[in-house]
Amino acid sequence: MSDPAQFPGASSCDTFESVLNSRYSCRAFRPEPLERALIERILSLAQRTPSWCNAQPWQVAITSGAGTERLREGFLEGAGGARRSDLPFPETYVGVYKERRRACGLQLYESVGVGGDRQASAKQSLENYRLFGAPHLAVVTTDRSLGVYGVLDCGAYVTTFLLAARSLGVAAIAQAALVSQSDFLRRALRLQDDRVLVCGISFGLEEETHPANAFRTPREEIANVVQWMDA
Ligand SMILES: Cc1cc2nc3c(=O)[nH]c(=O)nc-3n(C[C@H](O)[C@H](O)[C@H](O)COP(=O)(O)O)c2cc1C
């Protein structure tokens, strides 16, 4: 078998792997804001995301200070209300998707010690709308005219943003929960009709010892996701 250390670019792959392996969805942040220059660095790295025809359909609103607090309060106020997202959420999760969804929920609830307690798990879910205490939020939108491929490009953008942040020591979490309050968010960001809400990303410095940050999610074996076609 080939030695991975001998592959071309092996050392930059080591760096990439360490960023990939150390990234996780942070669910407890420290309140200190990040320097604007650091946020700009993450944003300029994320701009390198590839997109179909180089359309670069993403637009991003970044909140800090009072801007973050205004959204946090609005989300918490709307938490008990009706949900409506620009992009419909899956109606059900079946089979292996149901299992994986359940497993990652359990990991979180066991980690924070609310397994089986419905009230406590509802309180933990509410943390989404508190932005897990993050000092900053990025809200990613796509252009309506680009349809599903615009959404795909924005998904890639979200991943680059998360990895760029991690590479700079910044913790983050993608949050679809936030775009389920689309009426509020569209008003707060003064979005025009041609923009479609894709996802929120809370980010900042991690609260390293918080139990919500103490677990890591597994990944499927490549044998179960790859079909080799050699002939
Ligand atoms: C598009 C997207 C939306 C997500 N929405 C939420 C969310 O609303 N709330 C949440 O707690 N986690 C959310 N997550 C985080 C996933 O649960 C997490 O990425 C997954 O369980 C894998 O764990 P890891 O990120 O720690 O590797 C989201 C992730 C993605 C990519």
PDBQT file of the ligand as one rigid body, heavy atoms in Angstrom, charges set to zero:
ROOT
HETATM    1  C1  LIG A 301     -26.374  23.490   7.106  1.00  0.00    +0.000 C 
HETATM    2  C2  LIG A 301     -26.227  23.123   8.567  1.00  0.00    +0.000 A 
HETATM    3  C3  LIG A 301     -27.198  23.502   9.466  1.00  0.00    +0.000 A 
HETATM    4  C4  LIG A 301     -27.062  23.184  10.818  1.00  0.00    +0.000 A 
HETATM    5  N1  LIG A 301     -28.015  23.620  11.713  1.00  0.00    +0.000 NA
HETATM    6  C5  LIG A 301     -27.836  23.412  13.034  1.00  0.00    +0.000 A 
HETATM    7  C6  LIG A 301     -28.739  23.976  13.981  1.00  0.00    +0.000 A 
HETATM    8  O1  LIG A 301     -29.688  24.661  13.643  1.00  0.00    +0.000 OA
HETATM    9  N2  LIG A 301     -28.496  23.742  15.307  1.00  0.00    +0.000 N 
HETATM   10  C7  LIG A 301     -27.439  22.992  15.732  1.00  0.00    +0.000 A 
HETATM   11  O2  LIG A 301     -27.272  22.812  16.948  1.00  0.00    +0.000 OA
HETATM   12  N3  LIG A 301     -26.555  22.431  14.843  1.00  0.00    +0.000 NA
HETATM   13  C8  LIG A 301     -26.719  22.658  13.519  1.00  0.00    +0.000 A 
HETATM   14  N4  LIG A 301     -25.804  22.167  12.614  1.00  0.00    +0.000 N 
HETATM   15  C9  LIG A 301     -24.629  21.438  13.099  1.00  0.00    +0.000 C 
HETATM   16  C10 LIG A 301     -24.737  19.932  12.807  1.00  0.00    +0.000 C 
HETATM   17  O3  LIG A 301     -25.568  19.339  13.757  1.00  0.00    +0.000 OA
HETATM   18  C11 LIG A 301     -23.308  19.346  12.858  1.00  0.00    +0.000 C 
HETATM   19  O4  LIG A 301     -22.546  19.904  11.806  1.00  0.00    +0.000 OA
HETATM   20  C12 LIG A 301     -23.297  17.818  12.712  1.00  0.00    +0.000 C 
HETATM   21  O5  LIG A 301     -23.958  17.206  13.782  1.00  0.00    +0.000 OA
HETATM   22  C13 LIG A 301     -21.855  17.291  12.636  1.00  0.00    +0.000 C 
HETATM   23  O6  LIG A 301     -21.151  17.663  13.811  1.00  0.00    +0.000 OA
HETATM   24  P1  LIG A 301     -19.833  18.574  13.768  1.00  0.00    +0.000 P 
HETATM   25  O7  LIG A 301     -20.157  19.852  13.032  1.00  0.00    +0.000 OA
HETATM   26  O8  LIG A 301     -19.521  18.829  15.220  1.00  0.00    +0.000 OA
HETATM   27  O9  LIG A 301     -18.771  17.800  13.060  1.00  0.00    +0.000 OA
HETATM   28  C14 LIG A 301     -25.934  22.458  11.264  1.00  0.00    +0.000 A 
HETATM   29  C15 LIG A 301     -24.949  22.066  10.328  1.00  0.00    +0.000 A 
HETATM   30  C16 LIG A 301     -25.085  22.400   9.008  1.00  0.00    +0.000 A 
HETATM   31  C17 LIG A 301     -23.974  22.022   8.047  1.00  0.00    +0.000 C 
ENDROOT
TORSDOF 0
